[in-house]
Amino acid sequence: MTPPRIPQIPVVVLAGFLGSGKTTLLNHLLRNRAGTRIGVIVNDFGAIEIDAMTVSGQVGSTVSLGNGCLCCAVDASELDTFLETLTRPSARLDVIVIEASGLAEPQELVRMLLASDNPHILYGGLVEVVDAAEFDATRQRHPELDRHLAVADLVVLNKTDRVGEAERERLRATVAELSGPAAVIPAEHGRIDPELLFDPALRPDGEEMAGQLSFEDLLRQEECHEHEQCDGHGHADHLHAAYESVDFTADVPMDPRRFMAFLDSRPEGLYRIKGFVDFGAGDRDNTYALHAVGRFLRFVPRPWARGEQRLTQLVMIGAGIDAAALHEGLAACRAEQEPQPDAPDTERAMWGVLRYVPEHAREGEAEAGEAEVDVPEATAEV
C-alpha cells in the first residue's frame, strides 16, 4: 500500500519596517482565523520580546527567535530547526507565519524558505506592510523600502484611515508602481481578509466547537465593537471588498504551452492561483495541482481517481483584476484539438509545466513521501 503523501504547510513571510503595523495585522489574523491552526515565528529585534508577548496566548504553537535577526543566519539550517518544531504532525498546523523584524531583509528570508530542506513546507508569499501615514518619511529614512516592495507578493497599505482620499490614491499608485505585479490591498488597523493568505481549514471531526463563543469569537466581537464597522457577523463581509476572487472551470483539457504563456503574462494584482489542471494527452494519468503566489509557481501531479470527472478548476485571487479578461485568457488556453499521446510534440509541450514540478514528484516519489523537496531554479528567483 502506498503511504499517504506528506502534507505541505504554507509559510507566509510578514515583513515591513518598524511601526508599519505587522503585529497588529498578525493579531488580526489570529483573532479571525475561523478554526485555522496558525503557527507563528516571531522575529523580534532586541532583548525585550514585546511582539512575542503581544501574540502569546492566541496561538498554540509560537516560536520566538529573540535577540537577533533571522535573515542574518549563516544558512537555512537554523530556520529549518524552528520550522521542524512547527511542522510536527502533533502540532496539526494549517499555516505558518514568520513575522520578520522591522530591520530584516525580506528577500533573504524568502530565499531561505525556498532553500529549506523541510519537505513539510510550501512557500506562501511575502507580505510587505506599509504605513500610509508615514510612507514618504519611511522611504526617505529607509531607501531600501523600494527594493522590499519590488520583491513583495502582496502589499498591505496600512493605516489608510489616517490619510485623505487624494493622498490614499497617490500612495496606492506609488506603491503599485514600486511593487510591479504585486497586489496592493488598502487596510485600516491591519484588518485584511485571512483568505487572502490562506484557506480556511475544514474541521469535519468537530474539534472546533459550534454553538458557543470561543476566546477568538469574543476578541472578534470586541474588535467589531471598538471600530463600529461590524453588523454582528464579523469583519468578513466588508473585508472582501478589498480584493476579488475569480473561479474558472473547463471540461476540455488545457494546452500546456498556451497555459504556461498565460501564467507567464498574468496581470498585475493577481496574487494567488490555486486549483487543478487537466493537460489531456500531455499526461493522461495525472491531474496537476497548481499553487501560485506572486512570482512563485509549482505544479504537483496527482493520479486521477477512478471515475473522477476530468476538469480544470482554478480559483484566482487578487486586487484590481479583470475577471472577464482572466476568463477570456484561460478559455483561449483550451486545447482546440487533442493531440495523440504518442505524437512527438506532445511530450515537448509539457516541458514548460514539468520545469515547475518538484524533482521528487517527477520521479513518482511524492506519494511515498520519501524525497526532500527540490525547488526548481525558476521558482527560487525572487
C-alpha positions, -999 to 999 in steps of 0.1 A, spaced: 0 0 0 13 35 -9 19 57 21 0 89 22 17 120 7 33 143 32 10 174 37 28 207 30 21 237 52 23 272 35 47 296 52 39 333 49 66 359 55 52 391 71 76 420 66 76 458 70 95 485 87 92 493 124 57 507 132 41 497 99 16 475 117 29 439 113 20 428 148 -14 444 145 -21 425 113 -8 393 128 -31 397 158 -60 403 135 -53 371 116 -51 352 149 -84 366 161 -101 359 128 -86 325 119 -120 307 118 -106 275 132 -74 276 112 -44 265 132 -17 291 128 19 287 139 39 318 144 77 325 143 82 360 158 115 375 147 119 402 174 148 426 172 161 434 207 162 417 240 126 426 251 103 404 231 73 427 231 59 413 199 60 378 212 42 388 243 15 405 223 7 374 203 12 349 232 -19 331 243 -36 335 209 -19 306 191 -9 271 203 25 269 185 46 301 188 84 303 185 102 335 194 137 339 180 146 366 204 177 388 203 188 389 167 176 389 131 166 358 113 179 369 79 214 371 94 216 333 99 245 317 81 223 293 62 188 279 63 196 252 89 186 275 118 153 284 102 147 247 95 151 240 132 122 262 140 101 250 111 107 214 121 92 222 155 61 237 139 56 211 112 55 181 135 22 162 130 13 167 166 11 205 160 -16 199 133 -9 234 119 -26 247 87 -3 277 81 29 292 95 35 330 96 70 344 101 68 379 115 101 394 104 118 421 124 115 456 112 151 456 102 150 422 84 159 418 47 127 400 34 143 388 2 168 368 22 140 352 43 123 341 11 155 326 -3 160 307 30 125 293 27 130 283 -9 163 266 0 148 248 30 152 210 32 119 207 51 95 186 30 65 197 50 65 234 40 54 253 9 62 290 2 31 310 10 42 345 -2 59 377 10 36 402 25 50 437 29 31 460 53 35 498 46 24 526 68 4 550 46 7 579 71 45 576 73 52 563 38 72 592 25 92 596 57 99 559 59 111 558 23 134 587 29 148 571 61 150 536 46 156 538 8 157 500 8 119 501 11 118 504 -27 137 471 -30 115 454 -5 84 464 -24 99 452 -56 101 416 -43 68 415 -24 40 392 -35 13 412 -16 15 448 -3 -8 459 26 -11 497 25 -20 500 62 -34 529 82 -52 544 53 -77 559 77 -50 584 87 -48 600 52 -73 617 30 -88 602 -1 -65 620 -26 -34 611 -6 -46 574 -4 -49 573 -42 -14 589 -47 1 564 -22 -16 534 -39 -4 545 -73 32 550 -60 33 517 -42 18 499 -72 45 513 -94 72 502 -70 58 468 -64 52 459 -100 28 429 -104 21 426 -67 -14 431 -54 -19 462 -33 -46 460 -6 -56 490 15 -63 484 52 -71 500 85 -57 487 117 -41 457 98 -75 443 90 -73 421 59 -93 390 50 -73 359 61 -85 341 30 -61 363 10 -32 345 27 -45 310 35 -76 288 30 -99 284 60 -94 249 75 -122 224 74 -128 206 107 -152 178 99 -142 160 132 -160 187 151 -129 197 171 -139 234 167 -170 235 189 -200 251 173 -228 269 191 -207 286 218 -184 316 217 -147 308 218 -120 331 230 -113 343 194 -150 349 189 -150 372 219 -119 390 206 -136 395 172 -167 409 188 -146 433 209 -128 444 177 -161 449 159 -174 470 188 -142 490 190 -142 500 154 -180 502 149 -178 486 115 -195 453 121 -231 442 117 -227 413 141 -213 389 116 -176 399 120 -153 417 96 -155 391 68 -182 408 47 -166 442 43 -130 428 42 -139 410 9 -144 444 -8 -106 449 -10 -100 420 -34 -117 398 -60 -119 360 -63 -125 346 -97 -134 309 -105 -127 291 -137 -138 256 -148 -132 238 -181 -142 203 -192 -118 205 -221 -81 198 -215 -57 228 -214 -29 232 -239 3 232 -219 21 258 -239 -7 283 -240 -15 277 -203 22 284 -194 21 316 -216 -10 327 -196 8 322 -163 39 340 -176 19 370 -185 -6 370 -157 -18 405 -149 -8 428 -121 -27 424 -89 -32 387 -93 -18 374 -60 -28 337 -58 -39 309 -82 -49 275 -69 -66 245 -82 -61 216 -106 -53 215 -143 -61 188 -169 -34 187 -196 -52 159 -215 -28 140 -238 1 157 -222 -3 134 -192 -33 111 -193 -26 96 -159 -25 127 -137 -42 160 -129 -18 188 -119 -23 207 -86 -13 243 -92 0 266 -65 10 301 -75 16 330 -52 32 362 -65 62 350 -86 63 316 -71 48 287 -91 46 250 -86 28 220 -101 23 187 -84 9 157 -104 -17 135 -87 -32 104 -103 -68 107 -115 -92 88 -92 -113 61 -107 -144 77 -122 -132 112 -114 -145 138 -138 -116 153 -157 -118 191 -152 -96 221 -149 -108 240 -118 -90 272 -107 -95 300 -82 -77 333 -88 -74 359 -60 -61 395 -64 -69 432 -63 -79 453 -93 -81 422 -115 -103 420 -146 -125 388 -142 -137 389 -178 -102 392 -191 -90 363 -170 -118 341 -182 -111 351 -218 -74 344 -214 -80 309 -198 -106 300 -223 -80 306 -250 -58 281 -234 -82 252 -240 -69 226 -265 -88 230 -298 -80 195 -308 -65 168 -286 -31 157 -299 -22 120 -299 -4 109 -267 24 94 -288 29 124 -311 65 137 -309 54 172 -299 31 161 -271 59 154 -247 78 186 -255 47 206 -249 48 195 -212 84 206 -207 73 241 -195 50 226 -169 75 200 -157 100 227 -151 79 237 -121 73 202 -108 95 193 -78 120 166 -85 105 141 -61 71 144 -78 86 139 -112 102 107 -100 69 94 -86 81 97 -50 56 123 -38 30 97 -29 56 78 -8 68 109 9 104 98 7 122 126 -11 132 160 0 116 190 -18 137 202 -46 126 237 -56 132 243 -93 156 272 -100 128 292 -117 107 291 -85 136 302 -63 143 335 -80 126 364 -62 
